[in-house]
């Protein structure tokens, strides 16, 4: 039995290793992290990551061939293959601040592997990193005349939060990149054997390491670009009276365009899109490609514009003042079926509403604890798990996250408890706007004409 170690027990490492353990009973899989509280959660039924279906997979394999531990160095000593799933946040200091990736955790991990390894190891770069990072990790591992040989391969994750288990079980592709020499190809083949337990051969793409690293950034940039593109059209639709959903259906029927990521909303969030685009911008600038950098930076600017535009719509509907008015926020996670609030559009929108001295109450079935962390220091914000209680005496409601339960709420009951005239902003276009209007709401969809009493 070969030993797989994953360093980093976050949104990528935990689910990915759970799936590998489930599909590969002939491997021992250990996930390590220095955060003892996080590891304790992985060893409980209250996982630190919410994903539909994840708990069932973890419970089926935990303590069989899936283990969670804080013993990082022991894990390295026993490992044959190490997945590096540490955080690579955007730098907040020095050169490249606000754009470049902070790779200090990758470097620390590489040094730990070199120091504690007891055999030759394949090091799998799973974290999202800029191109050439595998080369840097390789240089660290090979420095100081190490006793053992290390081969670094790139294996970027393409998970979508909320559907991570589905994505892992049936991926569009598995991308593995390594050095184009004998040992590099052998390492790529060794990693491919793991995925071949459940992924068909034609979906396992083998390439060079630098192309693999660049593919991750490019994929996220293209997806975010589509979100910003349809959101820009939603603004034009509101100005002209067109319907953004009708437009999305029409252009999505074109096989050259396709229908995915054409849903207008409050903008993209999550840990990857903004970070990866800014990383791409910095990379372009580093190579003197300013026009290319400007092109991709506009995707982020359009995302910010959409959130600012929603706040402006809210202010205009409330006679340009919401001071002292109660605002119900339905959903704070950046998307449904996850508790993740990183870069959620709700953060910027709530902060702007709070600056206008609104009284804000936030509801979310999975993200309230994370919302509290995101809004530390923001005044006039409270939290409730009961949307009916939270709606009492509210002047307006803003649906920010497309949770399924929010579609089935008793909006007549909510309307009755709100201040008149009651308004509802559907930033996801998932509610029945005609029905809400007939109940008595002023309804403000995104990219469509408002329905005002």
FINULO-956653 format. One record per residue (C-alpha): residue number from 1; x, y, z. Coordinates in steps of 0.2 Angstrom, whole numbers, always signed. Layout:
REM residues N
+------+-------+-------+-------+
: resi :     u :     v :     w :
+------+-------+-------+-------+
:  NUM :     X :     Y :     Z :
...
+------+-------+-------+-------+
//
This chain:
REM residues 453
+------+-------+-------+-------+
: resi :     u :     v :     w :
+------+-------+-------+-------+
:    1 :    +0 :    +0 :    +0 :
:    2 :    +7 :   +17 :    -5 :
:    3 :    +5 :   +32 :    +6 :
:    4 :    -3 :   +48 :    +0 :
:    5 :    -1 :   +63 :   +10 :
:    6 :   -10 :   +80 :    +8 :
:    7 :    -3 :   +95 :   +16 :
:    8 :   -18 :  +107 :   +19 :
:    9 :   -35 :  +102 :   +25 :
:   10 :   -46 :  +116 :   +17 :
:   11 :   -59 :  +117 :    +3 :
:   12 :   -47 :  +108 :    -9 :
:   13 :   -37 :   +96 :    +1 :
:   14 :   -51 :   +88 :   +11 :
:   15 :   -64 :   +84 :    -2 :
:   16 :   -50 :   +79 :   -15 :
:   17 :   -42 :   +66 :    -3 :
:   18 :   -59 :   +60 :    +3 :
:   19 :   -63 :   +55 :   -15 :
:   20 :   -46 :   +48 :   -19 :
:   21 :   -48 :   +37 :    -3 :
:   22 :   -65 :   +32 :    -8 :
:   23 :   -59 :   +27 :   -26 :
:   24 :   -42 :   +20 :   -22 :
:   25 :   -43 :    +7 :    -7 :
:   26 :   -26 :    +1 :   -11 :
:   27 :   -19 :   +18 :    -5 :
:   28 :   -17 :   +25 :   +12 :
:   29 :   -22 :   +44 :   +12 :
:   30 :   -18 :   +56 :   +26 :
:   31 :   -23 :   +74 :   +27 :
:   32 :   -12 :   +85 :   +38 :
:   33 :   -14 :  +103 :   +44 :
:   34 :    -6 :  +113 :   +58 :
:   35 :   -24 :  +120 :   +62 :
:   36 :   -29 :  +108 :   +76 :
:   37 :   -47 :  +114 :   +77 :
:   38 :   -49 :  +111 :   +58 :
:   39 :   -42 :   +93 :   +60 :
:   40 :   -54 :   +90 :   +74 :
:   41 :   -68 :   +95 :   +63 :
:   42 :   -63 :   +83 :   +50 :
:   43 :   -63 :   +69 :   +63 :
:   44 :   -81 :   +74 :   +68 :
:   45 :   -98 :   +74 :   +59 :
:   46 :   -97 :   +93 :   +59 :
:   47 :   -84 :   +95 :   +44 :
:   48 :   -76 :  +112 :   +42 :
:   49 :   -81 :  +112 :   +24 :
:   50 :   -99 :  +111 :   +19 :
:   51 :  -102 :  +102 :    +2 :
:   52 :  -117 :   +91 :    -2 :
:   53 :  -112 :   +73 :    -1 :
:   54 :   -95 :   +76 :    +7 :
:   55 :   -99 :   +70 :   +24 :
:   56 :  -105 :   +53 :   +18 :
:   57 :   -89 :   +50 :    +8 :
:   58 :   -78 :   +55 :   +23 :
:   59 :   -88 :   +44 :   +35 :
:   60 :   -87 :   +29 :   +24 :
:   61 :   -67 :   +30 :   +22 :
:   62 :   -62 :   +38 :   +38 :
:   63 :   -51 :   +27 :   +49 :
:   64 :   -50 :   +14 :   +35 :
:   65 :   -39 :   +22 :   +22 :
:   66 :   -42 :   +40 :   +26 :
:   67 :   -35 :   +49 :   +41 :
:   68 :   -34 :   +67 :   +47 :
:   69 :   -19 :   +73 :   +58 :
:   70 :    -9 :   +87 :   +64 :
:   71 :    +7 :   +77 :   +63 :
:   72 :   +14 :   +85 :   +47 :
:   73 :   +32 :   +79 :   +49 :
:   74 :   +27 :   +61 :   +53 :
:   75 :   +16 :   +62 :   +37 :
:   76 :   +30 :   +68 :   +27 :
:   77 :   +42 :   +54 :   +33 :
:   78 :   +29 :   +40 :   +28 :
:   79 :   +24 :   +48 :   +11 :
:   80 :   +27 :   +41 :    -6 :
:   81 :   +16 :   +55 :   -14 :
:   82 :   +13 :   +72 :    -7 :
:   83 :    -1 :   +84 :   -12 :
:   84 :    +2 :  +102 :    -8 :
:   85 :   -14 :  +110 :    -5 :
:   86 :    -9 :  +125 :    +5 :
:   87 :   -16 :  +143 :    +4 :
:   88 :    -9 :  +154 :   -10 :
:   89 :   -18 :  +171 :    -6 :
:   90 :   -15 :  +187 :   -15 :
:   91 :    +0 :  +197 :    -8 :
:   92 :    -5 :  +212 :    +4 :
:   93 :   +12 :  +219 :    +5 :
:   94 :   +28 :  +223 :    -5 :
:   95 :   +30 :  +221 :   -24 :
:   96 :   +14 :  +215 :   -32 :
:   97 :    +3 :  +219 :   -17 :
:   98 :   -15 :  +216 :   -22 :
:   99 :   -11 :  +206 :   -38 :
:  100 :    +3 :  +194 :   -36 :
:  101 :    +1 :  +177 :   -27 :
:  102 :    +9 :  +175 :   -10 :
:  103 :   +19 :  +159 :   -11 :
:  104 :   +27 :  +159 :    +6 :
:  105 :   +16 :  +144 :   +12 :
:  106 :   +22 :  +134 :    -4 :
:  107 :   +40 :  +138 :    +0 :
:  108 :   +38 :  +133 :   +18 :
:  109 :   +30 :  +117 :   +14 :
:  110 :   +44 :  +113 :    +1 :
:  111 :   +57 :  +116 :   +14 :
:  112 :   +48 :  +104 :   +26 :
:  113 :   +47 :   +90 :   +13 :
:  114 :   +65 :   +92 :    +9 :
:  115 :   +70 :   +91 :   +28 :
:  116 :   +59 :   +77 :   +34 :
:  117 :   +58 :   +65 :   +18 :
:  118 :   +63 :   +47 :   +21 :
:  119 :   +62 :   +41 :    +3 :
:  120 :   +60 :   +48 :   -15 :
:  121 :   +44 :   +57 :   -16 :
:  122 :   +32 :   +64 :   -30 :
:  123 :   +27 :   +81 :   -25 :
:  124 :   +10 :   +86 :   -32 :
:  125 :    +7 :  +105 :   -34 :
:  126 :   -12 :  +106 :   -31 :
:  127 :   -14 :  +124 :   -25 :
:  128 :   -17 :  +137 :   -38 :
:  129 :    -1 :  +145 :   -42 :
:  130 :    +7 :  +156 :   -55 :
:  131 :   +17 :  +148 :   -70 :
:  132 :   +35 :  +142 :   -66 :
:  133 :   +30 :  +139 :   -47 :
:  134 :   +34 :  +120 :   -50 :
:  135 :   +51 :  +125 :   -55 :
:  136 :   +54 :  +135 :   -39 :
:  137 :   +48 :  +121 :   -28 :
:  138 :   +59 :  +109 :   -37 :
:  139 :   +74 :  +120 :   -34 :
:  140 :   +70 :  +121 :   -16 :
:  141 :   +68 :  +102 :   -15 :
:  142 :   +85 :   +99 :   -24 :
:  143 :   +95 :  +112 :   -14 :
:  144 :  +107 :  +107 :    -1 :
:  145 :  +112 :   +90 :    -8 :
:  146 :   +96 :   +81 :    -2 :
:  147 :   +97 :   +62 :    +2 :
:  148 :   +82 :   +58 :    -9 :
:  149 :   +75 :   +63 :   -26 :
:  150 :   +60 :   +73 :   -29 :
:  151 :   +49 :   +75 :   -44 :
:  152 :   +37 :   +90 :   -45 :
:  153 :   +21 :   +88 :   -55 :
:  154 :    +7 :  +101 :   -57 :
:  155 :   -11 :   +94 :   -55 :
:  156 :   -23 :  +109 :   -53 :
:  157 :   -40 :  +108 :   -46 :
:  158 :   -55 :  +113 :   -56 :
:  159 :   -68 :  +111 :   -42 :
:  160 :   -84 :  +121 :   -41 :
:  161 :   -89 :  +124 :   -23 :
:  162 :  -107 :  +117 :   -20 :
:  163 :  -104 :  +103 :   -33 :
:  164 :   -86 :   +98 :   -27 :
:  165 :   -91 :   +79 :   -24 :
:  166 :  -100 :   +78 :   -41 :
:  167 :   -85 :   +87 :   -50 :
:  168 :   -73 :   +75 :   -41 :
:  169 :   -83 :   +59 :   -45 :
:  170 :   -85 :   +64 :   -64 :
:  171 :   -73 :   +77 :   -69 :
:  172 :   -72 :   +85 :   -86 :
:  173 :   -54 :   +82 :   -86 :
:  174 :   -39 :   +79 :   -75 :
:  175 :   -24 :   +89 :   -79 :
:  176 :    -7 :   +83 :   -75 :
:  177 :    +9 :   +92 :   -80 :
:  178 :   +27 :   +88 :   -77 :
:  179 :   +45 :   +89 :   -84 :
:  180 :   +46 :   +82 :  -102 :
:  181 :   +60 :   +70 :   -97 :
:  182 :   +61 :   +52 :   -91 :
:  183 :   +58 :   +55 :   -73 :
:  184 :   +45 :   +69 :   -76 :
:  185 :   +35 :   +58 :   -87 :
:  186 :   +36 :   +43 :   -75 :
:  187 :   +29 :   +54 :   -61 :
:  188 :   +15 :   +60 :   -72 :
:  189 :   +11 :   +42 :   -76 :
:  190 :   +12 :   +37 :   -58 :
:  191 :    -1 :   +51 :   -53 :
:  192 :   -12 :   +46 :   -68 :
:  193 :   -13 :   +29 :   -61 :
:  194 :   -22 :   +35 :   -46 :
:  195 :   -35 :   +45 :   -56 :
:  196 :   -37 :   +30 :   -68 :
:  197 :   -46 :   +21 :   -54 :
:  198 :   -62 :   +30 :   -59 :
:  199 :   -58 :   +43 :   -73 :
:  200 :   -57 :   +37 :   -91 :
:  201 :   -41 :   +38 :  -100 :
:  202 :   -47 :   +51 :  -112 :
:  203 :   -51 :   +63 :   -98 :
:  204 :   -34 :   +62 :   -91 :
:  205 :   -23 :   +76 :  -100 :
:  206 :    -4 :   +74 :   -98 :
:  207 :    +6 :   +90 :  -102 :
:  208 :   +21 :  +100 :   -97 :
:  209 :   +21 :  +108 :   -80 :
:  210 :   +20 :  +126 :   -86 :
:  211 :    +6 :  +124 :   -97 :
:  212 :    -4 :  +115 :   -83 :
:  213 :    -1 :  +129 :   -71 :
:  214 :    -6 :  +142 :   -84 :
:  215 :   -22 :  +132 :   -89 :
:  216 :   -29 :  +134 :   -71 :
:  217 :   -27 :  +153 :   -71 :
:  218 :   -34 :  +154 :   -89 :
:  219 :   -49 :  +143 :   -85 :
:  220 :   -54 :  +154 :   -71 :
:  221 :   -51 :  +170 :   -81 :
:  222 :   -62 :  +164 :   -95 :
:  223 :   -76 :  +159 :   -83 :
:  224 :   -75 :  +175 :   -74 :
:  225 :   -75 :  +184 :   -90 :
:  226 :   -92 :  +177 :   -95 :
:  227 :   -99 :  +182 :   -78 :
:  228 :   -94 :  +200 :   -81 :
:  229 :   -99 :  +200 :   -99 :
:  230 :  -117 :  +195 :   -95 :
:  231 :  -118 :  +207 :   -80 :
:  232 :  -112 :  +221 :   -91 :
:  233 :  -127 :  +217 :  -103 :
:  234 :  -139 :  +216 :   -88 :
:  235 :  -135 :  +235 :   -85 :
:  236 :  -139 :  +239 :  -103 :
:  237 :  -155 :  +228 :  -102 :
:  238 :  -161 :  +239 :   -88 :
:  239 :  -158 :  +255 :   -97 :
:  240 :  -166 :  +249 :  -113 :
:  241 :  -181 :  +238 :  -107 :
:  242 :  -174 :  +222 :  -113 :
:  243 :  -174 :  +206 :  -103 :
:  244 :  -156 :  +199 :   -99 :
:  245 :  -163 :  +181 :   -97 :
:  246 :  -171 :  +181 :  -114 :
:  247 :  -154 :  +187 :  -121 :
:  248 :  -144 :  +174 :  -112 :
:  249 :  -156 :  +160 :  -118 :
:  250 :  -154 :  +167 :  -136 :
:  251 :  -135 :  +168 :  -136 :
:  252 :  -133 :  +152 :  -126 :
:  253 :  -142 :  +142 :  -139 :
:  254 :  -127 :  +146 :  -151 :
:  255 :  -116 :  +131 :  -150 :
:  256 :  -101 :  +142 :  -152 :
:  257 :  -106 :  +151 :  -135 :
:  258 :  -115 :  +138 :  -125 :
:  259 :  -127 :  +142 :  -110 :
:  260 :  -116 :  +140 :   -95 :
:  261 :  -110 :  +155 :   -85 :
:  262 :  -123 :  +166 :   -93 :
:  263 :  -133 :  +169 :   -78 :
:  264 :  -134 :  +188 :   -73 :
:  265 :  -130 :  +191 :   -54 :
:  266 :  -121 :  +201 :   -41 :
:  267 :  -104 :  +196 :   -48 :
:  268 :   -92 :  +182 :   -45 :
:  269 :   -85 :  +177 :   -28 :
:  270 :   -76 :  +163 :   -20 :
:  271 :   -57 :  +161 :   -17 :
:  272 :   -51 :  +159 :   -35 :
:  273 :   -59 :  +170 :   -48 :
:  274 :   -53 :  +187 :   -42 :
:  275 :   -37 :  +181 :   -35 :
:  276 :   -32 :  +171 :   -51 :
:  277 :   -37 :  +185 :   -63 :
:  278 :   -26 :  +198 :   -53 :
:  279 :   -12 :  +185 :   -53 :
:  280 :   -14 :  +184 :   -72 :
:  281 :   -14 :  +203 :   -73 :
:  282 :    +2 :  +203 :   -63 :
:  283 :   +10 :  +190 :   -73 :
:  284 :    +6 :  +199 :   -89 :
:  285 :   +13 :  +215 :   -82 :
:  286 :   +29 :  +206 :   -77 :
:  287 :   +32 :  +201 :   -95 :
:  288 :   +28 :  +219 :  -102 :
:  289 :   +11 :  +214 :  -109 :
:  290 :    +2 :  +229 :  -102 :
:  291 :   -12 :  +229 :  -115 :
:  292 :   -16 :  +211 :  -110 :
:  293 :   -15 :  +215 :   -92 :
:  294 :   -28 :  +229 :   -95 :
:  295 :   -39 :  +218 :  -104 :
:  296 :   -41 :  +205 :   -90 :
:  297 :   -41 :  +218 :   -76 :
:  298 :   -57 :  +225 :   -84 :
:  299 :   -66 :  +209 :   -79 :
:  300 :   -63 :  +212 :   -61 :
:  301 :   -68 :  +231 :   -63 :
:  302 :   -84 :  +225 :   -71 :
:  303 :   -87 :  +214 :   -56 :
:  304 :   -85 :  +228 :   -44 :
:  305 :   -96 :  +239 :   -55 :
:  306 :  -110 :  +227 :   -54 :
:  307 :  -110 :  +227 :   -35 :
:  308 :  -109 :  +246 :   -34 :
:  309 :  -123 :  +246 :   -47 :
:  310 :  -135 :  +235 :   -36 :
:  311 :  -132 :  +247 :   -21 :
:  312 :  -136 :  +262 :   -32 :
:  313 :  -152 :  +253 :   -37 :
:  314 :  -157 :  +250 :   -19 :
:  315 :  -153 :  +268 :   -14 :
:  316 :  -163 :  +275 :   -29 :
:  317 :  -178 :  +264 :   -24 :
:  318 :  -178 :  +271 :    -6 :
:  319 :  -178 :  +289 :   -11 :
:  320 :  -159 :  +290 :    -9 :
:  321 :  -159 :  +286 :    +9 :
:  322 :  -159 :  +270 :   +19 :
:  323 :  -153 :  +278 :   +35 :
:  324 :  -162 :  +269 :   +49 :
:  325 :  -171 :  +257 :   +38 :
:  326 :  -170 :  +239 :   +40 :
:  327 :  -163 :  +228 :   +26 :
:  328 :  -165 :  +210 :   +26 :
:  329 :  -151 :  +201 :   +17 :
:  330 :  -156 :  +183 :   +11 :
:  331 :  -140 :  +174 :    +9 :
:  332 :  -122 :  +178 :   +12 :
:  333 :  -112 :  +164 :    +4 :
:  334 :  -105 :  +168 :   -13 :
:  335 :  -115 :  +154 :   -20 :
:  336 :  -128 :  +141 :   -15 :
:  337 :  -123 :  +124 :    -7 :
:  338 :  -108 :  +131 :    +1 :
:  339 :  -104 :  +140 :   +17 :
:  340 :   -89 :  +149 :    +9 :
:  341 :   -90 :  +168 :   +10 :
:  342 :   -73 :  +173 :    +3 :
:  343 :   -75 :  +187 :    -9 :
:  344 :   -94 :  +185 :    -9 :
:  345 :  -103 :  +200 :   -17 :
:  346 :  -113 :  +201 :    -1 :
:  347 :   -98 :  +208 :    +8 :
:  348 :   -96 :  +224 :    -3 :
:  349 :  -115 :  +227 :    -4 :
:  350 :  -118 :  +225 :   +15 :
:  351 :  -103 :  +236 :   +19 :
:  352 :  -110 :  +250 :    +7 :
:  353 :  -127 :  +248 :   +15 :
:  354 :  -120 :  +249 :   +32 :
:  355 :  -110 :  +265 :   +27 :
:  356 :  -127 :  +272 :   +23 :
:  357 :  -133 :  +269 :   +41 :
:  358 :  -145 :  +255 :   +37 :
:  359 :  -150 :  +242 :   +50 :
:  360 :  -145 :  +226 :   +42 :
:  361 :  -150 :  +208 :   +47 :
:  362 :  -142 :  +194 :   +38 :
:  363 :  -149 :  +176 :   +35 :
:  364 :  -140 :  +161 :   +28 :
:  365 :  -142 :  +143 :   +31 :
:  366 :  -123 :  +139 :   +31 :
:  367 :  -113 :  +154 :   +31 :
:  368 :  -118 :  +165 :   +46 :
:  369 :  -102 :  +161 :   +56 :
:  370 :   -91 :  +165 :   +41 :
:  371 :  -102 :  +181 :   +38 :
:  372 :   -98 :  +187 :   +56 :
:  373 :   -79 :  +185 :   +52 :
:  374 :   -80 :  +195 :   +36 :
:  375 :   -90 :  +209 :   +44 :
:  376 :   -80 :  +212 :   +60 :
:  377 :   -80 :  +230 :   +64 :
:  378 :   -95 :  +234 :   +53 :
:  379 :  -109 :  +242 :   +63 :
:  380 :  -128 :  +240 :   +63 :
:  381 :  -127 :  +222 :   +57 :
:  382 :  -136 :  +207 :   +66 :
:  383 :  -139 :  +189 :   +61 :
:  384 :  -154 :  +177 :   +61 :
:  385 :  -157 :  +159 :   +55 :
:  386 :  -175 :  +163 :   +54 :
:  387 :  -180 :  +173 :   +38 :
:  388 :  -198 :  +176 :   +45 :
:  389 :  -192 :  +183 :   +61 :
:  390 :  -178 :  +194 :   +52 :
:  391 :  -191 :  +201 :   +40 :
:  392 :  -201 :  +209 :   +54 :
:  393 :  -202 :  +228 :   +51 :
:  394 :  -189 :  +227 :   +36 :
:  395 :  -191 :  +240 :   +23 :
:  396 :  -183 :  +229 :    +9 :
:  397 :  -176 :  +212 :    +6 :
:  398 :  -161 :  +208 :    -5 :
:  399 :  -159 :  +190 :   -11 :
:  400 :  -140 :  +188 :   -13 :
:  401 :  -138 :  +169 :   -13 :
:  402 :  -149 :  +157 :   -23 :
:  403 :  -152 :  +145 :    -9 :
:  404 :  -166 :  +133 :   -14 :
:  405 :  -175 :  +136 :    +3 :
:  406 :  -177 :  +155 :    -2 :
:  407 :  -187 :  +150 :   -17 :
:  408 :  -200 :  +142 :    -6 :
:  409 :  -202 :  +155 :    +7 :
:  410 :  -220 :  +161 :   +12 :
:  411 :  -218 :  +178 :    +4 :
:  412 :  -235 :  +183 :    +9 :
:  413 :  -231 :  +180 :   +27 :
:  414 :  -215 :  +190 :   +25 :
:  415 :  -224 :  +204 :   +16 :
:  416 :  -236 :  +206 :   +30 :
:  417 :  -223 :  +208 :   +43 :
:  418 :  -213 :  +221 :   +33 :
:  419 :  -215 :  +240 :   +32 :
:  420 :  -225 :  +247 :   +17 :
:  421 :  -221 :  +249 :    +3 :
:  422 :  -211 :  +233 :    +4 :
:  423 :  -197 :  +230 :    -9 :
:  424 :  -188 :  +215 :   -14 :
:  425 :  -172 :  +214 :   -24 :
:  426 :  -169 :  +198 :   -33 :
:  427 :  -150 :  +199 :   -38 :
:  428 :  -151 :  +181 :   -44 :
:  429 :  -167 :  +181 :   -54 :
:  430 :  -173 :  +165 :   -45 :
:  431 :  -190 :  +171 :   -38 :
:  432 :  -207 :  +172 :   -46 :
:  433 :  -207 :  +191 :   -49 :
:  434 :  -225 :  +192 :   -56 :
:  435 :  -231 :  +182 :   -41 :
:  436 :  -222 :  +194 :   -29 :
:  437 :  -229 :  +209 :   -37 :
:  438 :  -246 :  +202 :   -36 :
:  439 :  -244 :  +199 :   -18 :
:  440 :  -240 :  +218 :   -16 :
:  441 :  -221 :  +219 :   -17 :
:  442 :  -211 :  +232 :   -27 :
:  443 :  -200 :  +220 :   -36 :
:  444 :  -182 :  +224 :   -43 :
:  445 :  -175 :  +210 :   -54 :
:  446 :  -158 :  +211 :   -62 :
:  447 :  -157 :  +215 :   -80 :
:  448 :  -176 :  +217 :   -82 :
:  449 :  -189 :  +230 :   -79 :
:  450 :  -194 :  +233 :   -61 :
:  451 :  -212 :  +229 :   -56 :
:  452 :  -218 :  +244 :   -45 :
:  453 :  -235 :  +245 :   -37 :
+------+-------+-------+-------+
//
